[in-house]
């Protein structure tokens, strides 16, 4: 039984590594960053997928989106948004995490997430990215 658990943990770790390697080169070195004045959340989701866009709703391609552990802020998985600003991070088990998204010239997104039970309700996340230097920063909504 212990060998099976150990093998499962090892495979889970390999899965996270594979997700990190699948992203673009600049995303592999994504670092944790938070400029949140108020820390809302967690946003409860069934899966980590959605769209990164600016304040006018224009998709942001090639943005780096990562999932970090809640306490140690260790990068578990990362993806790069496609031409439509879409992203999806799979193989993340239930639990509490931090979603961080970055793109040059924009304030980074940082949101608490809780991945819950799988259900039919799969709301995508909308990452609203604002230009750096504005009084209001980026945020996440479940739409």
Secondary structure, 3 states (H helix, E strand, C coil): CHHHHHHHHHHHHHHHHHHHHHCCHHHHCCCCCCCCCCCCCCEEECCEEEEEEECCCCECCCCEEEEEECCCCCEEEEEECCCCCEEEECCCCCEEEEEEEECCCECCEEEEEEECCCCCCCCCEEEEECECCCCCCCEEEEC
